[in-house]
Amino acid sequence: YAAAGAALVSNVDKVIFVGSAKVGKFVMETAAKSLTPVTLELGGKDPLIVLPGTDLATTIPTVMRAGFGAAGQNCMGAERFF
């Protein structure tokens, strides 16, 4: 994360960053100065947790979109389902 990264984060309407937590902190810090909205995907495996008592009839369609939306070519799509 250098001058180029800071300039990119500072001059946009929204930032979506996929990478390490270390660099994600810099991205968030820089974006916060101008209140730029940020979405971070910091190397996790995108878990989706369905809790006991959940209405499955209304939840399953959302779960399916989370896993298969954009044919799985979505860096923030759910990958692990619990």
PyMOL Python script that loads the backbone (N, CA, C, O; Angstrom):
from pymol import cmd

cmd.read_pdbstr("""\
ATOM      1  N   TYR A   1       0.863  -1.165   0.000  1.00  0.00           N
ATOM      2  CA  TYR A   1       0.000   0.000   0.000  1.00  0.00           C
ATOM      3  C   TYR A   1       0.897   1.211   0.000  1.00  0.00           C
ATOM      4  O   TYR A   1       1.554   1.514   0.996  1.00  0.00           O
ATOM      5  N   ALA A   2       0.923   1.891  -1.105  1.00  0.00           N
ATOM      6  CA  ALA A   2       1.816   3.038  -1.248  1.00  0.00           C
ATOM      7  C   ALA A   2       1.019   4.244  -1.707  1.00  0.00           C
ATOM      8  O   ALA A   2      -0.204   4.278  -1.568  1.00  0.00           O
ATOM      9  N   ALA A   3       1.708   5.228  -2.252  1.00  0.00           N
ATOM     10  CA  ALA A   3       1.074   6.471  -2.691  1.00  0.00           C
ATOM     11  C   ALA A   3      -0.008   6.199  -3.731  1.00  0.00           C
ATOM     12  O   ALA A   3      -1.060   6.838  -3.710  1.00  0.00           O
ATOM     13  N   ALA A   4       0.237   5.265  -4.635  1.00  0.00           N
ATOM     14  CA  ALA A   4      -0.754   4.954  -5.673  1.00  0.00           C
ATOM     15  C   ALA A   4      -2.027   4.404  -5.044  1.00  0.00           C
ATOM     16  O   ALA A   4      -3.126   4.795  -5.438  1.00  0.00           O
ATOM     17  N   GLY A   5      -1.900   3.513  -4.082  1.00  0.00           N
ATOM     18  CA  GLY A   5      -3.069   2.952  -3.400  1.00  0.00           C
ATOM     19  C   GLY A   5      -3.853   4.017  -2.659  1.00  0.00           C
ATOM     20  O   GLY A   5      -5.083   4.038  -2.712  1.00  0.00           O
ATOM     21  N   ALA A   6      -3.148   4.899  -1.970  1.00  0.00           N
ATOM     22  CA  ALA A   6      -3.813   5.978  -1.240  1.00  0.00           C
ATOM     23  C   ALA A   6      -4.557   6.900  -2.187  1.00  0.00           C
ATOM     24  O   ALA A   6      -5.666   7.338  -1.881  1.00  0.00           O
ATOM     25  N   ALA A   7      -3.960   7.202  -3.339  1.00  0.00           N
ATOM     26  CA  ALA A   7      -4.605   8.082  -4.319  1.00  0.00           C
ATOM     27  C   ALA A   7      -5.866   7.429  -4.882  1.00  0.00           C
ATOM     28  O   ALA A   7      -6.878   8.103  -5.074  1.00  0.00           O
ATOM     29  N   LEU A   8      -5.813   6.132  -5.147  1.00  0.00           N
ATOM     30  CA  LEU A   8      -6.985   5.432  -5.676  1.00  0.00           C
ATOM     31  C   LEU A   8      -8.138   5.430  -4.681  1.00  0.00           C
ATOM     32  O   LEU A   8      -9.289   5.651  -5.060  1.00  0.00           O
ATOM     33  N   VAL A   9      -7.840   5.188  -3.439  1.00  0.00           N
ATOM     34  CA  VAL A   9      -8.871   5.132  -2.408  1.00  0.00           C
ATOM     35  C   VAL A   9      -9.456   6.514  -2.147  1.00  0.00           C
ATOM     36  O   VAL A   9     -10.629   6.630  -1.795  1.00  0.00           O
ATOM     37  N   SER A  10      -8.673   7.536  -2.310  1.00  0.00           N
ATOM     38  CA  SER A  10      -9.097   8.898  -1.976  1.00  0.00           C
ATOM     39  C   SER A  10      -9.954   9.553  -3.044  1.00  0.00           C
ATOM     40  O   SER A  10     -10.634  10.537  -2.752  1.00  0.00           O
ATOM     41  N   ASN A  11      -9.948   9.052  -4.259  1.00  0.00           N
ATOM     42  CA  ASN A  11     -10.596   9.754  -5.368  1.00  0.00           C
ATOM     43  C   ASN A  11     -11.668   8.942  -6.072  1.00  0.00           C
ATOM     44  O   ASN A  11     -11.815   9.038  -7.290  1.00  0.00           O
ATOM     45  N   VAL A  12     -12.420   8.142  -5.322  1.00  0.00           N
ATOM     46  CA  VAL A  12     -13.471   7.324  -5.912  1.00  0.00           C
ATOM     47  C   VAL A  12     -14.747   7.443  -5.076  1.00  0.00           C
ATOM     48  O   VAL A  12     -14.724   7.970  -3.963  1.00  0.00           O
ATOM     49  N   ASP A  13     -15.851   6.952  -5.621  1.00  0.00           N
ATOM     50  CA  ASP A  13     -17.131   7.007  -4.910  1.00  0.00           C
ATOM     51  C   ASP A  13     -17.326   5.827  -3.961  1.00  0.00           C
ATOM     52  O   ASP A  13     -18.076   5.931  -2.991  1.00  0.00           O
ATOM     53  N   LYS A  14     -16.655   4.701  -4.236  1.00  0.00           N
ATOM     54  CA  LYS A  14     -16.751   3.512  -3.399  1.00  0.00           C
ATOM     55  C   LYS A  14     -15.525   2.651  -3.633  1.00  0.00           C
ATOM     56  O   LYS A  14     -14.973   2.631  -4.733  1.00  0.00           O
ATOM     57  N   VAL A  15     -15.099   1.938  -2.595  1.00  0.00           N
ATOM     58  CA  VAL A  15     -13.946   1.046  -2.698  1.00  0.00           C
ATOM     59  C   VAL A  15     -14.390  -0.374  -2.345  1.00  0.00           C
ATOM     60  O   VAL A  15     -15.044  -0.598  -1.327  1.00  0.00           O
ATOM     61  N   ILE A  16     -14.026  -1.322  -3.200  1.00  0.00           N
ATOM     62  CA  ILE A  16     -14.177  -2.738  -2.887  1.00  0.00           C
ATOM     63  C   ILE A  16     -12.767  -3.314  -2.912  1.00  0.00           C
ATOM     64  O   ILE A  16     -12.105  -3.313  -3.949  1.00  0.00           O
ATOM     65  N   PHE A  17     -12.315  -3.805  -1.765  1.00  0.00           N
ATOM     66  CA  PHE A  17     -10.953  -4.312  -1.655  1.00  0.00           C
ATOM     67  C   PHE A  17     -10.981  -5.782  -1.286  1.00  0.00           C
ATOM     68  O   PHE A  17     -11.685  -6.180  -0.357  1.00  0.00           O
ATOM     69  N   VAL A  18     -10.224  -6.586  -2.001  1.00  0.00           N
ATOM     70  CA  VAL A  18     -10.044  -8.000  -1.703  1.00  0.00           C
ATOM     71  C   VAL A  18      -8.566  -8.211  -1.450  1.00  0.00           C
ATOM     72  O   VAL A  18      -7.742  -7.961  -2.330  1.00  0.00           O
ATOM     73  N   GLY A  19      -8.222  -8.668  -0.261  1.00  0.00           N
ATOM     74  CA  GLY A  19      -6.817  -8.873   0.050  1.00  0.00           C
ATOM     75  C   GLY A  19      -6.585  -9.131   1.522  1.00  0.00           C
ATOM     76  O   GLY A  19      -7.447  -9.668   2.217  1.00  0.00           O
ATOM     77  N   SER A  20      -5.425  -8.746   1.984  1.00  0.00           N
ATOM     78  CA  SER A  20      -5.031  -9.036   3.357  1.00  0.00           C
ATOM     79  C   SER A  20      -5.652  -8.064   4.350  1.00  0.00           C
ATOM     80  O   SER A  20      -6.016  -6.941   3.999  1.00  0.00           O
ATOM     81  N   ALA A  21      -5.766  -8.515   5.594  1.00  0.00           N
ATOM     82  CA  ALA A  21      -6.278  -7.657   6.656  1.00  0.00           C
ATOM     83  C   ALA A  21      -5.338  -6.467   6.889  1.00  0.00           C
ATOM     84  O   ALA A  21      -5.790  -5.362   7.187  1.00  0.00           O
ATOM     85  N   LYS A  22      -4.040  -6.701   6.752  1.00  0.00           N
ATOM     86  CA  LYS A  22      -3.063  -5.630   6.969  1.00  0.00           C
ATOM     87  C   LYS A  22      -3.296  -4.466   6.003  1.00  0.00           C
ATOM     88  O   LYS A  22      -3.346  -3.312   6.427  1.00  0.00           O
ATOM     89  N   VAL A  23      -3.435  -4.758   4.732  1.00  0.00           N
ATOM     90  CA  VAL A  23      -3.668  -3.701   3.743  1.00  0.00           C
ATOM     91  C   VAL A  23      -5.096  -3.178   3.859  1.00  0.00           C
ATOM     92  O   VAL A  23      -5.339  -1.990   3.645  1.00  0.00           O
ATOM     93  N   GLY A  24      -6.043  -4.054   4.195  1.00  0.00           N
ATOM     94  CA  GLY A  24      -7.423  -3.627   4.386  1.00  0.00           C
ATOM     95  C   GLY A  24      -7.551  -2.529   5.422  1.00  0.00           C
ATOM     96  O   GLY A  24      -8.380  -1.631   5.274  1.00  0.00           O
ATOM     97  N   LYS A  25      -6.747  -2.589   6.462  1.00  0.00           N
ATOM     98  CA  LYS A  25      -6.757  -1.536   7.495  1.00  0.00           C
ATOM     99  C   LYS A  25      -6.329  -0.197   6.908  1.00  0.00           C
ATOM    100  O   LYS A  25      -6.909   0.839   7.233  1.00  0.00           O
ATOM    101  N   PHE A  26      -5.327  -0.213   6.057  1.00  0.00           N
ATOM    102  CA  PHE A  26      -4.882   1.028   5.407  1.00  0.00           C
ATOM    103  C   PHE A  26      -5.967   1.572   4.477  1.00  0.00           C
ATOM    104  O   PHE A  26      -6.219   2.777   4.441  1.00  0.00           O
ATOM    105  N   VAL A  27      -6.598   0.678   3.731  1.00  0.00           N
ATOM    106  CA  VAL A  27      -7.664   1.087   2.817  1.00  0.00           C
ATOM    107  C   VAL A  27      -8.792   1.751   3.611  1.00  0.00           C
ATOM    108  O   VAL A  27      -9.254   2.834   3.254  1.00  0.00           O
ATOM    109  N   MET A  28      -9.229   1.100   4.683  1.00  0.00           N
ATOM    110  CA  MET A  28     -10.315   1.632   5.500  1.00  0.00           C
ATOM    111  C   MET A  28      -9.939   2.971   6.126  1.00  0.00           C
ATOM    112  O   MET A  28     -10.747   3.900   6.145  1.00  0.00           O
ATOM    113  N   GLU A  29      -8.734   3.070   6.627  1.00  0.00           N
ATOM    114  CA  GLU A  29      -8.275   4.312   7.255  1.00  0.00           C
ATOM    115  C   GLU A  29      -8.283   5.474   6.262  1.00  0.00           C
ATOM    116  O   GLU A  29      -8.740   6.573   6.579  1.00  0.00           O
ATOM    117  N   THR A  30      -7.774   5.217   5.066  1.00  0.00           N
ATOM    118  CA  THR A  30      -7.725   6.273   4.049  1.00  0.00           C
ATOM    119  C   THR A  30      -9.128   6.640   3.584  1.00  0.00           C
ATOM    120  O   THR A  30      -9.444   7.821   3.443  1.00  0.00           O
ATOM    121  N   ALA A  31      -9.963   5.651   3.347  1.00  0.00           N
ATOM    122  CA  ALA A  31     -11.322   5.919   2.881  1.00  0.00           C
ATOM    123  C   ALA A  31     -12.151   6.648   3.935  1.00  0.00           C
ATOM    124  O   ALA A  31     -13.012   7.459   3.594  1.00  0.00           O
ATOM    125  N   ALA A  32     -11.900   6.367   5.197  1.00  0.00           N
ATOM    126  CA  ALA A  32     -12.666   7.009   6.271  1.00  0.00           C
ATOM    127  C   ALA A  32     -12.462   8.521   6.310  1.00  0.00           C
ATOM    128  O   ALA A  32     -13.353   9.263   6.723  1.00  0.00           O
ATOM    129  N   LYS A  33     -11.313   8.962   5.887  1.00  0.00           N
ATOM    130  CA  LYS A  33     -11.025  10.406   5.910  1.00  0.00           C
ATOM    131  C   LYS A  33     -11.977  11.193   5.011  1.00  0.00           C
ATOM    132  O   LYS A  33     -12.267  12.358   5.284  1.00  0.00           O
ATOM    133  N   SER A  34     -12.465  10.560   3.939  1.00  0.00           N
ATOM    134  CA  SER A  34     -13.384  11.243   3.028  1.00  0.00           C
ATOM    135  C   SER A  34     -14.780  10.612   3.069  1.00  0.00           C
ATOM    136  O   SER A  34     -15.621  10.900   2.217  1.00  0.00           O
ATOM    137  N   LEU A  35     -15.021   9.754   4.060  1.00  0.00           N
ATOM    138  CA  LEU A  35     -16.291   9.040   4.211  1.00  0.00           C
ATOM    139  C   LEU A  35     -16.668   8.248   2.965  1.00  0.00           C
ATOM    140  O   LEU A  35     -17.844   8.140   2.616  1.00  0.00           O
ATOM    141  N   THR A  36     -15.662   7.699   2.302  1.00  0.00           N
ATOM    142  CA  THR A  36     -15.885   6.857   1.122  1.00  0.00           C
ATOM    143  C   THR A  36     -16.368   5.484   1.578  1.00  0.00           C
ATOM    144  O   THR A  36     -15.715   4.857   2.413  1.00  0.00           O
ATOM    145  N   PRO A  37     -17.498   4.998   1.052  1.00  0.00           N
ATOM    146  CA  PRO A  37     -17.970   3.663   1.429  1.00  0.00           C
ATOM    147  C   PRO A  37     -16.956   2.590   1.028  1.00  0.00           C
ATOM    148  O   PRO A  37     -16.332   2.673  -0.030  1.00  0.00           O
ATOM    149  N   VAL A  38     -16.804   1.591   1.884  1.00  0.00           N
ATOM    150  CA  VAL A  38     -15.817   0.534   1.657  1.00  0.00           C
ATOM    151  C   VAL A  38     -16.450  -0.832   1.887  1.00  0.00           C
ATOM    152  O   VAL A  38     -17.194  -1.026   2.848  1.00  0.00           O
ATOM    153  N   THR A  39     -16.151  -1.771   1.004  1.00  0.00           N
ATOM    154  CA  THR A  39     -16.466  -3.175   1.202  1.00  0.00           C
ATOM    155  C   THR A  39     -15.144  -3.908   1.224  1.00  0.00           C
ATOM    156  O   THR A  39     -14.353  -3.806   0.286  1.00  0.00           O
ATOM    157  N   LEU A  40     -14.902  -4.653   2.301  1.00  0.00           N
ATOM    158  CA  LEU A  40     -13.644  -5.384   2.443  1.00  0.00           C
ATOM    159  C   LEU A  40     -13.911  -6.884   2.443  1.00  0.00           C
ATOM    160  O   LEU A  40     -14.831  -7.352   3.115  1.00  0.00           O
ATOM    161  N   GLU A  41     -13.119  -7.634   1.701  1.00  0.00           N
ATOM    162  CA  GLU A  41     -13.121  -9.094   1.749  1.00  0.00           C
ATOM    163  C   GLU A  41     -11.691  -9.463   2.080  1.00  0.00           C
ATOM    164  O   GLU A  41     -10.811  -9.439   1.220  1.00  0.00           O
ATOM    165  N   LEU A  42     -11.473  -9.805   3.335  1.00  0.00           N
ATOM    166  CA  LEU A  42     -10.107  -9.902   3.852  1.00  0.00           C
ATOM    167  C   LEU A  42      -9.622 -11.332   4.049  1.00  0.00           C
ATOM    168  O   LEU A  42      -9.154 -11.691   5.129  1.00  0.00           O
ATOM    169  N   GLY A  43      -9.733 -12.129   3.027  1.00  0.00           N
ATOM    170  CA  GLY A  43      -9.094 -13.437   3.042  1.00  0.00           C
ATOM    171  C   GLY A  43      -9.837 -14.534   3.768  1.00  0.00           C
ATOM    172  O   GLY A  43      -9.313 -15.641   3.891  1.00  0.00           O
ATOM    173  N   GLY A  44     -11.036 -14.271   4.254  1.00  0.00           N
ATOM    174  CA  GLY A  44     -11.814 -15.326   4.890  1.00  0.00           C
ATOM    175  C   GLY A  44     -12.393 -16.256   3.848  1.00  0.00           C
ATOM    176  O   GLY A  44     -12.199 -16.051   2.650  1.00  0.00           O
ATOM    177  N   LYS A  45     -13.079 -17.244   4.280  1.00  0.00           N
ATOM    178  CA  LYS A  45     -13.703 -18.177   3.343  1.00  0.00           C
ATOM    179  C   LYS A  45     -15.198 -17.940   3.264  1.00  0.00           C
ATOM    180  O   LYS A  45     -15.942 -18.864   2.935  1.00  0.00           O
ATOM    181  N   ASP A  46     -15.656 -16.752   3.550  1.00  0.00           N
ATOM    182  CA  ASP A  46     -17.033 -16.315   3.349  1.00  0.00           C
ATOM    183  C   ASP A  46     -18.073 -17.283   3.908  1.00  0.00           C
ATOM    184  O   ASP A  46     -18.842 -17.870   3.146  1.00  0.00           O
ATOM    185  N   PRO A  47     -18.107 -17.455   5.227  1.00  0.00           N
ATOM    186  CA  PRO A  47     -19.094 -18.368   5.800  1.00  0.00           C
ATOM    187  C   PRO A  47     -20.494 -17.761   5.794  1.00  0.00           C
ATOM    188  O   PRO A  47     -20.659 -16.545   5.898  1.00  0.00           O
ATOM    189  N   LEU A  48     -21.484 -18.616   5.672  1.00  0.00           N
ATOM    190  CA  LEU A  48     -22.880 -18.232   5.797  1.00  0.00           C
ATOM    191  C   LEU A  48     -23.471 -19.155   6.855  1.00  0.00           C
ATOM    192  O   LEU A  48     -23.454 -20.376   6.701  1.00  0.00           O
ATOM    193  N   ILE A  49     -23.986 -18.577   7.915  1.00  0.00           N
ATOM    194  CA  ILE A  49     -24.483 -19.357   9.049  1.00  0.00           C
ATOM    195  C   ILE A  49     -25.999 -19.220   9.119  1.00  0.00           C
ATOM    196  O   ILE A  49     -26.525 -18.110   9.201  1.00  0.00           O
ATOM    197  N   VAL A  50     -26.699 -20.355   9.087  1.00  0.00           N
ATOM    198  CA  VAL A  50     -28.151 -20.385   9.257  1.00  0.00           C
ATOM    199  C   VAL A  50     -28.413 -20.899  10.674  1.00  0.00           C
ATOM    200  O   VAL A  50     -28.072 -22.034  11.005  1.00  0.00           O
ATOM    201  N   LEU A  51     -29.009 -20.066  11.488  1.00  0.00           N
ATOM    202  CA  LEU A  51     -29.225 -20.403  12.890  1.00  0.00           C
ATOM    203  C   LEU A  51     -30.471 -21.265  13.090  1.00  0.00           C
ATOM    204  O   LEU A  51     -31.397 -21.228  12.280  1.00  0.00           O
ATOM    205  N   PRO A  52     -30.485 -22.040  14.178  1.00  0.00           N
ATOM    206  CA  PRO A  52     -31.680 -22.836  14.481  1.00  0.00           C
ATOM    207  C   PRO A  52     -32.904 -21.924  14.594  1.00  0.00           C
ATOM    208  O   PRO A  52     -32.816 -20.808  15.106  1.00  0.00           O
ATOM    209  N   GLY A  53     -34.030 -22.409  14.114  1.00  0.00           N
ATOM    210  CA  GLY A  53     -35.256 -21.625  14.183  1.00  0.00           C
ATOM    211  C   GLY A  53     -35.474 -20.716  12.988  1.00  0.00           C
ATOM    212  O   GLY A  53     -36.498 -20.037  12.902  1.00  0.00           O
ATOM    213  N   THR A  54     -34.515 -20.694  12.058  1.00  0.00           N
ATOM    214  CA  THR A  54     -34.643 -19.862  10.858  1.00  0.00           C
ATOM    215  C   THR A  54     -35.749 -20.410   9.965  1.00  0.00           C
ATOM    216  O   THR A  54     -35.877 -21.623   9.802  1.00  0.00           O
ATOM    217  N   ASP A  55     -36.543 -19.522   9.390  1.00  0.00           N
ATOM    218  CA  ASP A  55     -37.581 -19.920   8.442  1.00  0.00           C
ATOM    219  C   ASP A  55     -36.893 -20.297   7.131  1.00  0.00           C
ATOM    220  O   ASP A  55     -36.534 -19.423   6.342  1.00  0.00           O
ATOM    221  N   LEU A  56     -36.712 -21.581   6.902  1.00  0.00           N
ATOM    222  CA  LEU A  56     -35.958 -22.051   5.739  1.00  0.00           C
ATOM    223  C   LEU A  56     -36.638 -21.723   4.412  1.00  0.00           C
ATOM    224  O   LEU A  56     -35.956 -21.530   3.406  1.00  0.00           O
ATOM    225  N   ALA A  57     -37.949 -21.659   4.393  1.00  0.00           N
ATOM    226  CA  ALA A  57     -38.657 -21.363   3.145  1.00  0.00           C
ATOM    227  C   ALA A  57     -38.284 -19.973   2.616  1.00  0.00           C
ATOM    228  O   ALA A  57     -38.235 -19.768   1.403  1.00  0.00           O
ATOM    229  N   THR A  58     -38.027 -19.039   3.497  1.00  0.00           N
ATOM    230  CA  THR A  58     -37.640 -17.702   3.046  1.00  0.00           C
ATOM    231  C   THR A  58     -36.133 -17.531   2.979  1.00  0.00           C
ATOM    232  O   THR A  58     -35.645 -16.644   2.278  1.00  0.00           O
ATOM    233  N   THR A  59     -35.389 -18.359   3.694  1.00  0.00           N
ATOM    234  CA  THR A  59     -33.937 -18.225   3.745  1.00  0.00           C
ATOM    235  C   THR A  59     -33.229 -18.915   2.583  1.00  0.00           C
ATOM    236  O   THR A  59     -32.240 -18.393   2.068  1.00  0.00           O
ATOM    237  N   ILE A  60     -33.720 -20.075   2.167  1.00  0.00           N
ATOM    238  CA  ILE A  60     -33.045 -20.866   1.136  1.00  0.00           C
ATOM    239  C   ILE A  60     -32.813 -20.084  -0.157  1.00  0.00           C
ATOM    240  O   ILE A  60     -31.716 -20.182  -0.707  1.00  0.00           O
ATOM    241  N   PRO A  61     -33.772 -19.317  -0.677  1.00  0.00           N
ATOM    242  CA  PRO A  61     -33.487 -18.554  -1.900  1.00  0.00           C
ATOM    243  C   PRO A  61     -32.315 -17.579  -1.742  1.00  0.00           C
ATOM    244  O   PRO A  61     -31.518 -17.408  -2.664  1.00  0.00           O
ATOM    245  N   THR A  62     -32.216 -16.952  -0.589  1.00  0.00           N
ATOM    246  CA  THR A  62     -31.098 -16.027  -0.341  1.00  0.00           C
ATOM    247  C   THR A  62     -29.790 -16.791  -0.242  1.00  0.00           C
ATOM    248  O   THR A  62     -28.768 -16.347  -0.766  1.00  0.00           O
ATOM    249  N   VAL A  63     -29.815 -17.935   0.425  1.00  0.00           N
ATOM    250  CA  VAL A  63     -28.617 -18.770   0.549  1.00  0.00           C
ATOM    251  C   VAL A  63     -28.140 -19.210  -0.838  1.00  0.00           C
ATOM    252  O   VAL A  63     -26.941 -19.198  -1.115  1.00  0.00           O
ATOM    253  N   MET A  64     -29.059 -19.591  -1.692  1.00  0.00           N
ATOM    254  CA  MET A  64     -28.690 -20.032  -3.037  1.00  0.00           C
ATOM    255  C   MET A  64     -28.069 -18.892  -3.846  1.00  0.00           C
ATOM    256  O   MET A  64     -27.083 -19.097  -4.554  1.00  0.00           O
ATOM    257  N   ARG A  65     -28.645 -17.692  -3.742  1.00  0.00           N
ATOM    258  CA  ARG A  65     -28.061 -16.539  -4.447  1.00  0.00           C
ATOM    259  C   ARG A  65     -26.675 -16.222  -3.897  1.00  0.00           C
ATOM    260  O   ARG A  65     -25.774 -15.850  -4.649  1.00  0.00           O
ATOM    261  N   ALA A  66     -26.505 -16.372  -2.581  1.00  0.00           N
ATOM    262  CA  ALA A  66     -25.204 -16.071  -1.965  1.00  0.00           C
ATOM    263  C   ALA A  66     -24.114 -17.003  -2.479  1.00  0.00           C
ATOM    264  O   ALA A  66     -22.962 -16.597  -2.628  1.00  0.00           O
ATOM    265  N   GLY A  67     -24.475 -18.238  -2.745  1.00  0.00           N
ATOM    266  CA  GLY A  67     -23.483 -19.204  -3.197  1.00  0.00           C
ATOM    267  C   GLY A  67     -23.293 -19.271  -4.702  1.00  0.00           C
ATOM    268  O   GLY A  67     -22.192 -19.537  -5.182  1.00  0.00           O
ATOM    269  N   PHE A  68     -24.367 -19.029  -5.446  1.00  0.00           N
ATOM    270  CA  PHE A  68     -24.305 -19.249  -6.883  1.00  0.00           C
ATOM    271  C   PHE A  68     -24.511 -17.995  -7.722  1.00  0.00           C
ATOM    272  O   PHE A  68     -24.469 -18.065  -8.951  1.00  0.00           O
ATOM    273  N   GLY A  69     -24.732 -16.859  -7.089  1.00  0.00           N
ATOM    274  CA  GLY A  69     -24.885 -15.616  -7.834  1.00  0.00           C
ATOM    275  C   GLY A  69     -23.646 -15.345  -8.674  1.00  0.00           C
ATOM    276  O   GLY A  69     -22.530 -15.641  -8.247  1.00  0.00           O
ATOM    277  N   ALA A  70     -23.828 -14.799  -9.838  1.00  0.00           N
ATOM    278  CA  ALA A  70     -22.727 -14.512 -10.762  1.00  0.00           C
ATOM    279  C   ALA A  70     -21.940 -15.776 -11.101  1.00  0.00           C
ATOM    280  O   ALA A  70     -20.737 -15.718 -11.354  1.00  0.00           O
ATOM    281  N   ALA A  71     -22.622 -16.908 -11.104  1.00  0.00           N
ATOM    282  CA  ALA A  71     -22.012 -18.200 -11.439  1.00  0.00           C
ATOM    283  C   ALA A  71     -20.798 -18.502 -10.557  1.00  0.00           C
ATOM    284  O   ALA A  71     -19.851 -19.158 -10.992  1.00  0.00           O
ATOM    285  N   GLY A  72     -20.839 -18.022  -9.329  1.00  0.00           N
ATOM    286  CA  GLY A  72     -19.746 -18.268  -8.399  1.00  0.00           C
ATOM    287  C   GLY A  72     -18.536 -17.369  -8.610  1.00  0.00           C
ATOM    288  O   GLY A  72     -17.540 -17.501  -7.898  1.00  0.00           O
ATOM    289  N   GLN A  73     -18.606 -16.469  -9.564  1.00  0.00           N
ATOM    290  CA  GLN A  73     -17.474 -15.582  -9.862  1.00  0.00           C
ATOM    291  C   GLN A  73     -17.604 -14.274  -9.094  1.00  0.00           C
ATOM    292  O   GLN A  73     -17.518 -13.190  -9.671  1.00  0.00           O
ATOM    293  N   ASN A  74     -17.809 -14.388  -7.808  1.00  0.00           N
ATOM    294  CA  ASN A  74     -18.023 -13.232  -6.953  1.00  0.00           C
ATOM    295  C   ASN A  74     -17.106 -13.388  -5.760  1.00  0.00           C
ATOM    296  O   ASN A  74     -17.233 -14.355  -5.010  1.00  0.00           O
ATOM    297  N   CYS A  75     -16.203 -12.476  -5.572  1.00  0.00           N
ATOM    298  CA  CYS A  75     -15.213 -12.623  -4.502  1.00  0.00           C
ATOM    299  C   CYS A  75     -15.848 -12.592  -3.122  1.00  0.00           C
ATOM    300  O   CYS A  75     -15.222 -12.999  -2.143  1.00  0.00           O
ATOM    301  N   MET A  76     -17.077 -12.118  -3.033  1.00  0.00           N
ATOM    302  CA  MET A  76     -17.739 -12.055  -1.736  1.00  0.00           C
ATOM    303  C   MET A  76     -18.901 -13.035  -1.624  1.00  0.00           C
ATOM    304  O   MET A  76     -19.713 -12.932  -0.704  1.00  0.00           O
ATOM    305  N   GLY A  77     -18.986 -13.978  -2.547  1.00  0.00           N
ATOM    306  CA  GLY A  77     -20.044 -14.985  -2.487  1.00  0.00           C
ATOM    307  C   GLY A  77     -19.760 -15.969  -1.375  1.00  0.00           C
ATOM    308  O   GLY A  77     -18.605 -16.267  -1.072  1.00  0.00           O
ATOM    309  N   ALA A  78     -20.824 -16.472  -0.767  1.00  0.00           N
ATOM    310  CA  ALA A  78     -20.670 -17.452   0.325  1.00  0.00           C
ATOM    311  C   ALA A  78     -20.005 -18.721  -0.191  1.00  0.00           C
ATOM    312  O   ALA A  78     -20.301 -19.180  -1.294  1.00  0.00           O
ATOM    313  N   GLU A  79     -19.114 -19.279   0.604  1.00  0.00           N
ATOM    314  CA  GLU A  79     -18.393 -20.485   0.220  1.00  0.00           C
ATOM    315  C   GLU A  79     -18.576 -21.625   1.211  1.00  0.00           C
ATOM    316  O   GLU A  79     -18.516 -22.797   0.839  1.00  0.00           O
ATOM    317  N   ARG A  80     -18.797 -21.279   2.466  1.00  0.00           N
ATOM    318  CA  ARG A  80     -18.983 -22.312   3.497  1.00  0.00           C
ATOM    319  C   ARG A  80     -20.338 -22.076   4.145  1.00  0.00           C
ATOM    320  O   ARG A  80     -20.639 -20.954   4.553  1.00  0.00           O
ATOM    321  N   PHE A  81     -21.147 -23.099   4.243  1.00  0.00           N
ATOM    322  CA  PHE A  81     -22.502 -22.975   4.764  1.00  0.00           C
ATOM    323  C   PHE A  81     -22.624 -23.802   6.045  1.00  0.00           C
ATOM    324  O   PHE A  81     -22.290 -24.987   6.072  1.00  0.00           O
ATOM    325  N   PHE A  82     -23.103 -23.158   7.091  1.00  0.00           N
ATOM    326  CA  PHE A  82     -23.291 -23.832   8.383  1.00  0.00           C
ATOM    327  C   PHE A  82     -24.722 -23.661   8.828  1.00  0.00           C
ATOM    328  O   PHE A  82     -25.100 -24.151   9.892  1.00  0.00           O
TER     329      PHE A  82
END
""", "prot")
cmd.dss("prot")
cmd.show_as("cartoon", "prot")
cmd.util.cbc("prot")
cmd.orient("prot")
